[in-house]
Amino acid sequence: MSKVEYVYGIHPVIQILSSGRRQVWQLFVDKTRKGKQMEELARIASKRGIGLTKVDGDEITRLVPRDANHQGVVLKTEKMSVMSLADAIDAEENPQNAVWLALDEVTDPQNLGAILRSAACLGVSTVVLPTRRTVGITAMVHKAACGALEHLRIAEVGNLNQAILQLRDKGFWIYGTDMGGTPLNKVSYAKPLLLVIGSEGTGIRQKTTEHCHEVLSIPQKGGVESLNAACACSIILYDIASKTAKGK
């Protein structure tokens, strides 16, 4: 398996260069692109000792998926490392107050990217992804996440339900999501916690629900049938952050 990936888009590339978490080899930029963002990119790349390889726009397009909004920027970099569940548990800096997120069959890259962005903004330290029936960390996910992946740990697991049981054994409280669950305004959270978000169509699987300490729902006033996974995840993570800040 290749250890190299091409990440595109100004914000994801800036975050990779700024974080210093992975090796980078080459930065391709469209030689016709100018502006403050490109100047900032050049400055950060220079600090990392990475020169700009200025090329025609067609060359940029050949490096990325079809119709990708690359913004004239592509970075050749080390593939993002993923962890085992055991290693992620050992790496947790704040084990008693940890907020983790698990995704069950989220297959849309835009949704996954948006979820990861919210997770990084709202205090999640680790995201658990199954190796099957999930889109995985693609270049499109990197772009949609706008650099959030550089601020998260990703743990890949072969069986999500087994991972949930392992985290329960480690003292994690497991919160699932379903339209028939306890409304958020009636929920108090315990930490460390794992929030499980399911697919847009079917939600989390029944077996997964059985492993949760509590299943949550978002009160709605009508207008649409349900929220998509990214919107629901953002709302619940904000609720967790607001209720658990400074012991609330």
Secondary structure, DSSP 8 states (H G I E B T S, - for coil): --SEEEEESHHHHHHHHHH--S-EEEEEEETT--SHHHHHHHHHHHHTT--EEEE-HHHHHHHS-TT---TTEEEEEE----B-HHHHHHH-S-TTS-EEEEEES---HHHHHHHHHHHHHTT--EEEEESSSS--S-HHHHHHHTTGGGGSEEEEES-HHHHHHHHHHTT-EEEEEEEEEEEGGG----SSEEEEEEBTTTBS-HHHHHT-SEEEE----SSSS---HHHHHHHHHHHHHHHHGGG-
